[in-house]
């Protein structure tokens, strides 16, 4: 695919009147505007998620000359379910079209290492943008809105740095600042839910039988819900940041209004047509 046919990445700061859903559109992966960065920059380890070993910086053998996946429609059948779970939060197109201004690593090999290093940083920053963009729009977070907007603007500015500036960022420090703010947001949202709320932050709930569980307004930050049975569970207004939902059964579960849920988490879980997702998230094709 020639660069002329790639549309420019969107600038989120230029449209302050966007709805929360529209504001988060650039934070969803747009593979047509990316140079296949997740297929090159990241390492794979042969496992249930990946059919082969691949070193960081080496292109996946399924990556085509136009930066598209040659087995995209058959990833799960061919043993690459991990690829269907991954979400870059729009970092791929930002690095490809903004940071490197449409210059790809194949035609300019000298950009490969700086591009791949910058991609790893950009993904983390874009994940924070996902959370902050959501938080700013939450009615319960009104008391923190000025602080949230300041954090959002600062994070956006960081994403617009050069590859060298991105590589030099102290991302853990910035993430720590943002996380402190997001913790306060979670407390405000959960406080609006009447009754006693479950606090399962960081809990080991792997394989737990939680069918029909009342988890409305629960704190599930960092909880291990791998292969948990959450069929028909009420997860409305639950704080889902960092919850591990790999192979969790969400069939019929209600996640309406749950906060800080990402597309990657949804992709990793199992669901069906009856699963209710928050606005702005896509129902995975494999559900």
Backbone bond lengths (Angstrom), bond angles and torsions (degrees), N, CA, C in turn:
res aa  C-N    CA-C-N  psi(-1)  N-CA   C-N-CA  omega(-1)  CA-C   N-CA-C  phi
1 X - - - 1.470 - - 1.523 108.87 -
2 X 1.316 117.40 125.36 1.454 120.65 -179.58 1.514 110.68 -75.55
3 X 1.342 115.42 154.41 1.452 119.71 -178.26 1.523 111.82 -62.96
4 X 1.331 116.62 -30.79 1.467 119.43 -176.57 1.528 111.73 -61.47
5 X 1.324 117.23 -23.62 1.454 120.02 -177.57 1.522 112.66 -95.40
6 X 1.321 116.16 2.91 1.459 119.67 177.82 1.522 108.74 -92.20
7 X 1.328 116.41 126.89 1.457 117.15 178.90 1.523 109.08 -80.32
8 X 1.350 118.03 146.88 1.451 121.10 -177.19 1.518 111.53 -62.74
9 X 1.336 115.37 149.35 1.463 119.20 174.59 1.518 109.31 -64.91
10 X 1.333 116.04 146.92 1.447 120.21 -176.79 1.521 111.26 -78.37
11 X 1.304 117.32 147.10 1.457 123.73 176.58 1.519 108.29 -99.56
12 X 1.342 116.54 108.81 1.456 120.74 -175.02 1.515 112.42 -67.16
13 X 1.344 117.28 -26.08 1.457 119.36 -175.49 1.521 112.72 -76.19
14 X 1.316 118.44 -10.79 1.459 120.64 -174.80 1.519 113.16 -90.64
15 X 1.334 117.09 -1.62 1.460 119.29 -176.82 1.525 111.10 -133.56
16 X 1.347 117.84 70.67 1.458 121.05 -175.20 1.512 114.09 -66.08
17 X 1.334 118.18 -14.87 1.458 120.15 -177.36 1.525 112.13 -93.99
18 X 1.328 118.19 7.56 1.447 121.08 -179.49 1.531 110.86 -64.73
19 X 1.335 115.73 149.99 1.451 119.59 171.59 1.516 107.56 -70.82
20 X 1.355 118.63 161.00 1.462 120.08 179.07 1.522 112.68 -54.70
21 X 1.340 117.81 -39.21 1.456 120.45 -179.64 1.525 110.59 -65.02
22 X 1.335 116.42 -46.11 1.458 120.26 -179.50 1.525 110.66 -65.05
23 X 1.327 116.84 -36.46 1.456 120.59 -179.22 1.518 111.92 -65.36
24 X 1.337 116.68 -26.60 1.458 119.82 -177.68 1.532 112.92 -95.01
25 X 1.323 118.21 -1.26 1.461 119.95 178.95 1.526 112.62 -58.27
26 X 1.341 119.61 -42.74 1.470 118.89 178.45 1.523 112.72 -68.21
27 X 1.327 117.35 -7.33 1.453 121.04 179.78 1.526 111.56 -97.73
28 X 1.321 116.20 13.07 1.459 122.17 171.73 1.532 107.47 -109.35
29 X 1.304 116.54 144.15 1.468 120.07 -175.64 1.523 111.51 -61.15
30 X 1.314 115.78 137.75 1.460 124.16 177.33 1.524 106.72 -127.08
31 X 1.327 116.07 84.54 1.468 121.43 -172.49 1.523 112.71 -61.19
32 X 1.332 117.77 -26.45 1.457 120.79 -179.69 1.505 113.22 -67.84
33 X 1.333 116.88 -17.16 1.461 120.90 179.71 1.524 112.01 -112.93
34 X 1.322 116.35 17.95 1.462 121.71 -177.86 1.525 109.51 -120.80
35 X 1.320 116.16 153.52 1.460 121.09 179.90 1.535 111.42 -94.00
36 X 1.320 116.40 39.57 1.452 121.09 177.23 1.516 113.09 60.90
37 X 1.327 117.15 35.97 1.462 120.33 -171.83 1.521 113.70 -63.11
38 X 1.330 117.14 -39.38 1.472 118.06 -179.90 1.524 110.78 -67.64
39 X 1.334 117.55 -21.95 1.460 122.23 -179.25 1.525 112.13 -86.60
40 X 1.325 116.39 -5.73 1.459 120.81 -177.49 1.525 111.21 -123.55
41 X 1.326 116.40 -52.75 1.461 120.91 -171.80 1.522 113.25 -67.40
42 X 1.328 117.32 -32.70 1.460 120.90 -172.87 1.525 112.20 -92.56
43 X 1.343 117.33 147.10 1.464 120.56 176.04 1.521 111.14 -85.22
44 X 1.322 117.13 150.81 1.466 123.15 173.33 1.527 107.57 -117.17
45 X 1.306 117.21 145.37 1.461 122.27 172.24 1.523 107.46 -119.84
46 X 1.325 116.57 129.56 1.461 120.29 -179.81 1.531 109.55 -55.74
47 X 1.324 115.73 123.39 1.457 121.24 -174.64 1.520 108.31 -165.58
48 X 1.334 115.27 -167.75 1.463 119.16 176.53 1.518 110.97 -67.39
49 X 1.347 116.84 -18.99 1.462 120.93 -178.17 1.524 113.53 -94.86
50 X 1.323 116.77 -24.25 1.458 120.62 -177.23 1.533 109.67 -136.51
51 X 1.318 115.13 136.67 1.460 120.60 -175.18 1.519 113.37 -82.34
52 X 1.334 118.17 -4.34 1.459 120.34 -177.02 1.518 110.61 -153.43
53 X 1.319 115.23 166.78 1.463 122.12 172.90 1.530 107.82 -90.96
54 X 1.320 115.86 139.92 1.471 120.22 176.98 1.512 108.89 -145.86
55 X 1.308 116.61 128.97 1.456 120.95 177.87 1.519 110.71 -76.55
56 X 1.332 115.79 152.46 1.462 120.67 174.42 1.523 109.18 -61.29
57 X 1.311 116.35 134.65 1.464 120.91 179.31 1.509 114.33 92.22
58 X 1.330 117.25 -8.15 1.469 120.26 177.96 1.520 109.06 -104.21
59 X 1.336 118.04 127.76 1.470 120.12 -177.98 1.517 112.58 -61.52
60 X 1.316 116.82 140.36 1.453 121.44 172.32 1.530 108.04 -62.39
61 X 1.324 119.14 140.73 1.470 120.34 -179.72 1.522 113.44 -63.17
62 X 1.325 117.49 -15.13 1.457 120.38 178.73 1.532 112.93 -87.38
63 X 1.336 117.10 -5.47 1.463 120.58 -179.29 1.519 109.76 -78.07
64 X 1.335 116.13 125.26 1.457 121.58 -177.87 1.527 111.76 -89.59
65 X 1.311 116.10 173.64 1.460 121.72 -177.63 1.520 112.56 -63.43
66 X 1.352 117.07 -26.42 1.461 120.27 179.96 1.520 111.95 -91.42
67 X 1.340 116.74 14.13 1.469 124.38 178.44 1.523 112.89 69.81
68 X 1.310 117.27 18.75 1.462 120.85 175.48 1.526 109.46 -104.10
69 X 1.327 114.90 159.04 1.456 120.72 -179.64 1.525 109.96 -83.53
70 X 1.321 116.57 129.30 1.458 120.68 -178.09 1.514 114.15 -75.84
71 X 1.348 116.80 -13.78 1.471 119.54 -179.32 1.530 110.03 -126.12
72 X 1.315 116.10 29.76 1.463 120.72 -174.13 1.527 112.78 -54.24
73 X 1.314 117.16 -40.24 1.464 120.67 -177.68 1.524 112.68 -76.95
74 X 1.318 118.09 -8.20 1.465 120.83 -176.17 1.529 111.92 -128.56
75 X 1.314 117.37 23.63 1.463 120.66 -174.78 1.529 112.32 -57.46
76 X 1.308 116.90 -47.72 1.461 119.54 -177.82 1.526 111.82 -67.12
77 X 1.323 116.40 -40.53 1.460 120.12 179.93 1.530 111.35 -65.45
78 X 1.328 117.28 -29.12 1.462 121.31 -176.86 1.531 112.79 -94.25
79 X 1.336 116.78 5.88 1.460 119.76 175.71 1.508 115.33 90.96
80 X 1.337 117.70 19.35 1.459 121.32 -179.81 1.536 111.22 -115.75
81 X 1.324 116.23 46.75 1.468 118.90 -179.34 1.526 111.27 -63.37
82 X 1.338 116.85 -27.45 1.461 119.72 178.22 1.513 112.77 -59.58
83 X 1.328 116.80 -31.66 1.464 120.53 178.97 1.527 111.49 -68.61
84 X 1.326 116.93 -32.06 1.460 120.19 -178.86 1.521 111.69 -77.02
85 X 1.319 116.46 -15.86 1.462 121.66 -179.72 1.524 111.16 -89.22
86 X 1.330 116.88 -33.18 1.463 121.46 -172.25 1.522 112.31 -62.87
87 X 1.326 116.39 140.04 1.459 123.19 175.32 1.526 107.65 -138.79
88 X 1.320 116.57 124.85 1.469 119.97 -177.02 1.514 113.02 -92.04
89 X 1.327 117.90 -0.91 1.477 122.84 -179.26 1.526 111.52 60.32
90 X 1.332 116.99 29.14 1.464 120.38 177.78 1.514 114.02 83.26
91 X 1.338 116.84 5.22 1.465 119.68 -178.75 1.527 111.43 -66.68
92 X 1.339 117.17 -33.02 1.452 120.42 -177.35 1.514 112.89 -61.89
93 X 1.342 115.61 -48.51 1.458 117.38 -179.81 1.528 112.18 -72.19
94 X 1.335 117.13 -27.94 1.468 119.75 178.49 1.527 109.94 -67.28
95 X 1.327 116.43 -45.75 1.466 120.03 178.54 1.525 110.55 -64.32
96 X 1.332 116.18 -44.29 1.462 120.84 -175.25 1.519 112.95 -67.48
97 X 1.329 116.06 -45.32 1.466 119.69 -170.59 1.532 114.60 -100.99
98 X 1.321 117.39 -21.01 1.469 119.88 -178.87 1.526 110.62 -107.25
99 X 1.327 116.67 -61.56 1.463 119.59 -177.37 1.518 111.81 -59.70
100 X 1.345 116.73 -45.40 1.464 120.90 -178.19 1.526 112.73 -106.49
101 X 1.308 117.29 7.98 1.466 123.88 170.32 1.527 113.43 49.39
102 X 1.336 116.56 42.07 1.454 120.75 174.98 1.512 115.56 82.57
103 X 1.324 117.04 5.40 1.473 120.11 178.16 1.518 108.29 -90.26
104 X 1.329 117.92 116.65 1.460 119.64 -174.45 1.521 112.04 -92.18
105 X 1.321 115.25 163.06 1.459 122.44 -175.23 1.526 113.58 -73.83
106 X 1.317 117.73 -16.33 1.466 119.59 178.31 1.525 111.18 -79.45
107 X 1.326 116.51 -46.92 1.459 119.32 -178.79 1.523 111.48 -78.45
108 X 1.332 116.95 -19.15 1.462 121.17 177.52 1.531 107.87 -132.29
109 X 1.335 117.79 78.62 1.464 121.71 -174.64 1.521 114.29 -56.14
110 X 1.336 117.00 -25.90 1.462 119.49 -179.47 1.531 112.42 -66.94
111 X 1.333 116.41 -16.68 1.465 119.46 179.47 1.527 112.36 -87.26
112 X 1.316 117.65 -9.06 1.467 120.76 -172.40 1.522 112.84 -57.69
113 X 1.318 118.19 -58.01 1.463 120.17 -176.29 1.520 112.51 -62.64
114 X 1.351 119.12 -48.70 1.465 118.82 176.90 1.524 112.84 -59.59
115 X 1.343 116.76 -36.41 1.462 120.48 -179.47 1.527 110.72 -67.32
116 X 1.322 116.67 -44.43 1.461 120.11 -177.81 1.531 110.97 -67.20
117 X 1.330 116.55 -39.58 1.464 120.16 177.90 1.524 111.31 -64.80
118 X 1.325 115.60 -41.55 1.468 120.22 -179.51 1.523 111.02 -67.51
119 X 1.325 116.56 -33.75 1.467 120.67 179.60 1.529 111.28 -61.17
120 X 1.327 116.92 -41.69 1.460 120.59 -179.78 1.523 111.21 -61.78
121 X 1.323 116.37 -38.63 1.468 120.61 178.67 1.523 110.84 -72.74
122 X 1.331 115.54 -43.87 1.460 120.00 -177.49 1.522 111.24 -61.39
123 X 1.314 117.77 -37.40 1.461 119.92 -179.93 1.528 110.55 -61.04
124 X 1.314 116.95 -41.24 1.460 120.11 178.93 1.535 111.39 -65.70
125 X 1.321 116.09 -41.55 1.466 119.85 179.47 1.526 110.96 -66.08
126 X 1.330 117.33 -39.37 1.457 120.69 -179.74 1.528 111.31 -70.44
127 X 1.310 117.24 -30.81 1.464 119.03 174.42 1.526 109.80 -63.95
128 X 1.330 116.69 -40.96 1.464 120.10 176.84 1.529 110.92 -65.01
129 X 1.329 116.69 -37.16 1.467 119.90 176.77 1.525 110.85 -62.21
130 X 1.335 116.54 -36.91 1.465 120.79 178.00 1.530 109.93 -59.14
131 X 1.327 116.04 -49.79 1.453 120.59 -178.69 1.527 111.85 -65.33
132 X 1.311 116.33 -44.58 1.467 120.40 -176.59 1.522 112.15 -68.14
133 X 1.326 117.03 -39.14 1.464 120.41 178.00 1.513 110.49 -62.46
134 X 1.336 116.10 -40.19 1.462 120.05 176.46 1.525 110.68 -65.92
135 X 1.336 116.38 -45.31 1.467 120.72 -175.45 1.520 112.16 -62.37
136 X 1.319 117.26 -40.48 1.469 121.13 -179.15 1.525 111.44 -58.05
137 X 1.330 116.65 -33.74 1.467 121.16 -175.68 1.526 113.61 -87.86
138 X 1.327 118.60 -5.64 1.459 120.57 -177.64 1.527 110.89 -77.38
139 X 1.320 117.89 123.69 1.478 119.89 179.38 1.521 113.18 -56.04
140 X 1.325 117.04 -37.55 1.458 120.32 -177.84 1.520 112.42 -67.13
141 X 1.342 116.24 -20.75 1.460 120.35 -177.83 1.517 113.33 -91.24
142 X 1.314 116.95 11.04 1.468 120.35 -178.08 1.528 113.25 -51.59
143 X 1.336 119.91 -41.72 1.473 119.62 -179.76 1.525 113.73 -61.50
144 X 1.314 117.57 -19.52 1.465 121.94 -178.03 1.519 112.38 -107.87
145 X 1.323 116.96 8.37 1.459 119.32 -170.29 1.522 113.08 -59.96
146 X 1.315 118.76 -41.53 1.465 120.49 -179.68 1.524 111.18 -63.00
147 X 1.326 116.55 -42.58 1.458 120.28 178.83 1.517 111.18 -66.45
148 X 1.315 115.87 -38.80 1.456 119.75 179.28 1.522 111.50 -65.98
149 X 1.321 115.99 -42.36 1.465 119.16 179.04 1.517 110.85 -64.23
150 X 1.326 116.96 -38.79 1.465 120.14 178.85 1.527 110.37 -64.02
151 X 1.342 116.33 -42.07 1.463 120.55 179.01 1.522 110.94 -66.69
152 X 1.340 116.13 -37.67 1.459 120.95 178.43 1.522 110.72 -64.00
153 X 1.323 116.60 -46.22 1.458 121.02 -179.52 1.522 111.33 -64.94
154 X 1.331 116.47 -39.90 1.467 119.63 179.24 1.523 110.44 -63.93
155 X 1.323 116.13 -44.19 1.470 120.02 -179.22 1.520 110.63 -64.56
156 X 1.336 116.43 -40.52 1.468 119.94 178.18 1.518 110.62 -62.57
157 X 1.314 117.72 -40.96 1.463 120.47 178.02 1.527 111.13 -61.35
158 X 1.314 116.18 -40.38 1.462 119.80 179.26 1.527 111.42 -61.75
159 X 1.331 117.52 -35.95 1.467 120.38 -179.06 1.525 112.05 -68.69
160 X 1.303 117.33 -18.49 1.464 120.87 -177.45 1.524 112.84 -92.56
161 X 1.333 116.47 6.77 1.455 120.23 178.44 1.522 111.68 -73.74
162 X 1.317 115.75 170.23 1.464 121.17 176.76 1.527 108.92 -72.68
163 X 1.327 115.32 169.83 1.464 119.55 178.37 1.525 110.32 -60.09
164 X 1.330 116.93 -38.28 1.454 120.70 179.59 1.526 110.67 -66.85
165 X 1.319 116.45 -41.08 1.466 120.26 179.16 1.529 110.88 -66.02
166 X 1.317 116.43 -39.82 1.464 120.14 178.28 1.526 110.41 -63.01
167 X 1.323 116.80 -44.08 1.467 120.92 -178.24 1.527 111.78 -63.55
168 X 1.335 116.49 -27.19 1.459 120.46 -177.94 1.519 115.00 -91.08
169 X 1.341 117.70 1.02 1.457 120.37 -177.15 1.521 112.20 -71.42
170 X 1.332 115.98 144.43 1.460 121.78 171.73 1.523 106.71 -89.94
171 X 1.327 115.44 80.61 1.462 120.81 -175.39 1.524 112.57 -63.82
172 X 1.340 120.10 -42.98 1.469 118.95 178.54 1.523 113.45 -56.91
173 X 1.330 117.23 -37.98 1.458 120.20 179.55 1.521 110.87 -66.12
174 X 1.331 115.89 -43.54 1.464 119.35 179.64 1.522 110.58 -67.54
175 X 1.321 116.56 -40.86 1.460 120.37 178.13 1.529 110.27 -61.06
176 X 1.319 116.79 -38.87 1.459 120.50 179.11 1.514 111.96 -61.63
177 X 1.333 116.62 -41.42 1.462 120.83 178.74 1.524 110.62 -63.61
178 X 1.324 115.83 -45.95 1.459 120.14 -178.71 1.526 110.62 -66.52
179 X 1.321 117.05 -40.31 1.458 120.10 -177.43 1.523 111.60 -63.52
180 X 1.322 116.49 -37.08 1.475 119.61 176.98 1.520 110.30 -59.34
181 X 1.317 115.49 -41.01 1.463 120.83 179.00 1.522 111.35 -68.29
182 X 1.327 116.46 -41.39 1.462 120.63 -179.42 1.532 111.60 -67.76
183 X 1.313 117.04 -31.51 1.460 120.25 175.47 1.526 110.32 -60.84
184 X 1.309 116.04 -42.58 1.466 120.90 179.00 1.527 110.54 -65.01
185 X 1.329 115.94 -38.00 1.463 119.61 177.85 1.523 110.09 -63.15
186 X 1.327 116.80 -45.89 1.454 120.98 179.47 1.520 112.00 -57.59
187 X 1.323 116.59 -40.82 1.459 120.48 179.57 1.523 111.17 -64.75
188 X 1.330 116.91 -38.94 1.461 120.50 179.39 1.527 111.37 -66.52
189 X 1.332 116.59 -42.04 1.465 120.63 -179.48 1.519 110.28 -66.14
190 X 1.293 117.44 -46.04 1.457 121.36 -177.51 1.525 112.04 -68.19
191 X 1.326 116.09 -28.61 1.473 120.13 179.50 1.523 111.71 -66.21
192 X 1.321 117.01 -21.74 1.465 121.08 179.65 1.525 112.20 -77.04
193 X 1.319 117.04 -14.71 1.465 121.00 -179.50 1.528 108.76 -85.58
194 X 1.319 118.22 121.74 1.470 120.12 -177.86 1.532 112.22 -67.48
195 X 1.321 114.64 154.00 1.457 119.89 177.11 1.516 112.77 86.71
196 X 1.297 115.54 -179.03 1.454 122.27 -179.02 1.519 109.93 -81.95
197 X 1.324 115.54 129.65 1.462 120.59 -178.76 1.526 110.10 -103.68
198 X 1.324 115.71 144.69 1.461 120.40 -179.84 1.531 110.26 -77.79
199 X 1.322 115.64 135.16 1.458 121.25 176.10 1.519 107.99 -108.81
200 X 1.322 116.50 99.49 1.474 122.16 -178.84 1.521 109.89 -117.41
201 X 1.305 116.10 35.03 1.462 120.56 -179.28 1.532 109.65 -60.94
202 X 1.330 115.30 125.31 1.452 121.25 178.76 1.519 114.98 67.18
203 X 1.324 117.93 12.08 1.466 120.92 -175.84 1.521 112.04 -70.93
204 X 1.322 115.78 148.30 1.464 121.81 175.02 1.522 107.73 -87.56
205 X 1.314 116.17 99.75 1.463 122.45 -179.47 1.534 110.28 -118.50
206 X 1.307 116.09 27.88 1.459 120.39 -178.86 1.530 110.06 -63.50
207 X 1.315 115.35 123.93 1.458 121.05 179.62 1.515 114.45 70.97
208 X 1.322 117.49 10.87 1.471 120.71 -176.99 1.522 111.60 -65.56
209 X 1.333 115.88 143.99 1.453 121.34 177.19 1.524 108.47 -90.34
210 X 1.323 114.95 100.41 1.465 121.14 -175.67 1.527 110.39 -122.88
211 X 1.312 116.32 31.49 1.458 121.00 179.59 1.525 110.21 -58.81
212 X 1.337 116.04 123.95 1.457 120.87 177.94 1.516 114.30 68.85
213 X 1.326 118.23 14.33 1.462 121.39 -177.00 1.527 112.10 -64.94
214 X 1.319 115.57 144.86 1.457 121.72 175.38 1.521 107.98 -89.46
215 X 1.317 115.69 97.01 1.454 121.77 -179.89 1.532 110.33 -116.80
216 X 1.296 115.67 25.85 1.458 120.41 179.64 1.525 109.53 -64.63
217 X 1.333 114.97 125.59 1.459 120.15 179.87 1.517 113.73 72.57
218 X 1.319 118.40 14.67 1.461 121.12 -178.15 1.528 111.17 -74.11
219 X 1.315 114.37 152.81 1.456 120.23 172.74 1.524 107.24 -95.10
220 X 1.332 116.30 105.85 1.467 122.21 -179.01 1.524 110.74 -115.09
221 X 1.321 115.91 24.04 1.462 119.88 179.55 1.523 110.59 -57.83
222 X 1.329 115.35 124.55 1.453 120.38 176.30 1.514 115.16 64.98
223 X 1.329 118.48 12.52 1.461 120.81 -179.71 1.524 110.37 -70.55
224 X 1.323 115.84 145.30 1.462 121.75 178.43 1.529 108.07 -93.46
225 X 1.335 115.21 99.08 1.458 121.79 -177.80 1.523 111.08 -109.43
226 X 1.323 116.27 27.94 1.460 121.26 -178.47 1.527 109.87 -60.52
227 X 1.326 115.89 123.75 1.467 123.45 178.47 1.529 113.15 59.90
228 X 1.325 117.22 20.45 1.466 119.97 177.28 1.525 109.82 -71.29
229 X 1.327 115.80 146.76 1.471 121.32 177.97 1.519 108.17 -92.32
230 X 1.324 115.90 100.75 1.462 122.66 -178.21 1.526 110.91 -113.41
231 X 1.310 116.54 26.62 1.460 119.61 -179.90 1.531 110.17 -60.27
232 X 1.326 114.84 126.63 1.453 120.10 177.26 1.518 115.11 69.65
233 X 1.321 118.03 10.03 1.464 121.09 -179.28 1.521 111.10 -71.20
234 X 1.329 115.76 149.64 1.462 122.06 177.39 1.516 108.17 -97.37
235 X 1.312 116.27 105.00 1.458 122.78 -178.05 1.523 111.47 -112.97
236 X 1.306 116.37 21.18 1.455 119.32 -179.70 1.532 110.91 -62.75
237 X 1.334 115.01 136.62 1.471 122.86 178.27 1.524 113.15 61.83
238 X 1.332 118.10 15.36 1.464 120.25 176.55 1.523 109.74 -77.11
239 X 1.330 116.73 146.31 1.458 121.98 176.39 1.518 107.19 -87.71
240 X 1.332 116.84 112.57 1.467 122.52 -171.55 1.527 113.33 -107.09
241 X 1.307 118.46 9.90 1.456 119.34 -173.33 1.537 110.49 -61.90
242 X 1.322 115.35 126.13 1.453 121.20 177.02 1.512 115.77 73.53
243 X 1.332 119.28 3.07 1.460 120.75 179.18 1.526 109.45 -67.36
244 X 1.318 116.65 134.94 1.463 121.40 -179.11 1.527 108.85 -90.09
245 X 1.328 116.58 106.60 1.464 122.64 -175.24 1.531 112.59 -106.00
246 X 1.302 117.03 20.37 1.471 118.59 -179.30 1.529 110.44 -58.77
247 X 1.316 114.77 122.64 1.469 123.06 178.79 1.529 113.79 61.40
248 X 1.315 117.45 14.12 1.467 119.68 174.08 1.523 108.71 -67.52
249 X 1.330 116.39 139.59 1.463 121.38 -177.96 1.529 108.93 -91.53
250 X 1.326 115.57 105.10 1.469 121.74 -177.64 1.526 111.97 -105.07
251 X 1.301 117.57 18.71 1.462 119.30 -178.93 1.531 109.99 -61.28
252 X 1.317 114.18 123.67 1.457 119.99 179.05 1.509 114.77 75.47
253 X 1.321 118.75 1.27 1.463 121.42 -179.86 1.525 110.56 -74.40
254 X 1.321 115.66 152.62 1.462 121.38 -179.70 1.524 108.94 -111.95
255 X 1.333 115.48 107.58 1.465 121.38 178.30 1.524 111.32 -106.66
256 X 1.327 115.96 18.66 1.457 120.28 179.47 1.522 110.09 -56.84
257 X 1.303 116.93 128.33 1.452 120.59 176.75 1.511 114.73 75.23
258 X 1.336 118.34 0.45 1.462 118.90 174.92 1.524 107.54 -64.22
259 X 1.310 116.84 147.87 1.466 119.43 -173.35 1.524 111.70 -111.41
260 X 1.337 113.91 149.02 1.454 124.10 175.50 1.528 112.82 62.90
261 X 1.316 116.24 29.77 1.457 121.68 172.33 1.522 107.91 -86.24
262 X 1.314 117.12 136.83 1.460 120.88 -178.18 1.519 111.51 -111.94
263 X 1.321 114.96 164.12 1.457 119.98 177.98 1.522 110.87 -63.38
264 X 1.333 117.42 -35.16 1.456 120.63 179.88 1.520 110.79 -62.43
265 X 1.324 117.45 -40.54 1.463 120.43 178.31 1.527 111.14 -64.44
266 X 1.322 115.41 -43.40 1.464 120.27 179.27 1.523 110.12 -63.61
267 X 1.321 116.75 -42.68 1.460 121.24 -179.97 1.527 111.78 -60.65
268 X 1.326 116.02 -32.99 1.461 120.42 -175.92 1.526 112.79 -78.31
269 X 1.331 117.13 -17.76 1.460 121.74 -176.35 1.523 111.06 -92.58
270 X 1.329 114.89 176.50 1.465 121.51 173.86 1.516 108.24 -113.63
271 X 1.310 116.62 135.36 1.451 120.48 -179.86 1.509 111.02 -147.59
272 X 1.318 116.19 -171.00 1.464 120.65 178.12 1.515 109.25 -150.11
273 X 1.314 116.11 -171.51 1.462 121.15 -177.34 1.519 111.88 -64.95
274 X 1.333 117.06 -20.74 1.467 120.55 -178.62 1.526 112.50 -88.24
275 X 1.327 117.76 -8.18 1.464 120.67 177.90 1.521 109.13 -70.87
276 X 1.313 116.27 128.91 1.465 120.75 -178.91 1.524 108.93 -102.13
277 X 1.333 115.37 119.40 1.453 122.07 -176.95 1.524 111.55 -105.23
278 X 1.319 117.51 156.19 1.469 120.07 174.18 1.529 110.14 -64.47
279 X 1.296 116.32 155.95 1.461 120.42 177.00 1.516 109.76 -60.52
280 X 1.326 115.15 143.56 1.455 120.60 176.44 1.512 114.12 95.52
281 X 1.345 117.56 -8.58 1.451 120.44 177.95 1.519 110.03 -106.03
282 X 1.323 116.13 144.14 1.455 122.28 -176.81 1.526 110.87 -96.01
283 X 1.319 115.91 141.99 1.457 120.43 175.90 1.532 107.52 -76.11
284 X 1.330 117.80 121.05 1.475 120.08 -177.20 1.522 112.47 -60.26
285 X 1.309 115.94 147.21 1.466 121.13 -178.53 1.512 111.79 -65.80
286 X 1.321 118.43 -26.22 1.466 120.22 -177.00 1.523 113.41 -85.29
287 X 1.325 118.85 -0.07 1.468 121.16 176.98 1.528 108.76 -74.56
